[in-house]
């Protein structure tokens, strides 16, 4: 193949340029980064160059501008001495006016445009200009790694977690997860029993913390004066002094002693240890989620062409703030176009601000197109249990907040349920897609 000259306008969303370049550029091809004044000020080009060189792209040049203006870019592109080869403009970088200026500057050379779609995960070649129909190309094999994506944003992997998918197939760990078919998240009896135990434990803990306070001296004097009189006589006997002297000289000490004794009694009556805590619910749910996802990937090969990697329990930090974890992903999916999808496993509930913070940190680590999917249990066969109301309300709140909700369901459960606390004669049932179908739909958007 003849050498080509790929031209990319630097952007803060570096993966938009790097992903298509890694997918199609050969070692003999030249890559030219157009570095605007803003790109130079923000240091956008260096991380991209470092990642590309790490994968064997050695012929990299720079066209530096002293402005961000499209007119200046046009002039510089017209005057530049470009490397030999077919011009291919990466259409994802820069602003739209800058891209238009670049194309116009090179129009006489009939440049191709290569554009990376985020959804579906695909490349488009505009070989006859932007006005003609493009030629679509699947991403195919690409060397892109999670470390590359994070490095482009100044991040890194703090804790690698477990790799479930790599090199186009499930890893050994992923196959072990896919083989799980019993226990929490698969069998209703064990699943409901764990939720019941957690609900009971929480109720006992709450009851222990809400023991009503015992009355102090001022109150007891009013409601039980005879008991106070006996207490004074006992105090006088202990000091071996007349009762009258205690009442006249020892009031402050007497009141303090009485209130201290009441406090000791309160602490004695309050249960210190409710029933033994059940196994962690969140951990059980995370394991079940990863297992179901791996089972899905094992049987549905239509998803394989878009997947670059899948991990569980990944932690990400900034090298300049070592040890400060910025993002924890229960399940992290990397698509071949560099897009990150994080599935957050929420066995109970979470605050909107926590979900917003996770989405923001995911976008900081990947790109503005990174997406968070909130997965929580919605066991319709348990609609009559008290704890189901929390699951129902959380799922509704996630959707109202504008995030994607993925219901984790049990195999064979009813496809609908009535919202808790409604009149069954007038309320409409809520439909719930089974987990496998809903997850497949979410991922198929990118196929």
Secondary structure by P-SEA (a helix, b strand, c coil): ccbbbbbbccccaaaaaaaaaaacccccbbbbbbccaaaaaacccaaaaaaaaaaccccccccccccccaaaaaaaaaaccccccbbbbccccccaaaaaaaaaaacccbbbbbbbbccccbbbbcccccccbbbbbccccccccaaaaaaaaccccccccccccccccccaaaaaaaaccccccccaaaaaaaaaaaaaaaaaaaaaaaccccccaaaaaaccaaaaaaaaaaaaaaacccaaaaacccaaaaaaaaaaaaaaaaaaacccccccccccaaaaaaaaaaaaaaaaaaccccccccccccccbbbbbbccccccccccccbbbbcccbbbbbbbbbcccccaaaaaaaaaaaaaaccccbbbbbbbbbccccccccaaaaaaaaaaaaaaacbbbbbbccccccccccccccccccbbbbbbccaaaaaaaaaaccc
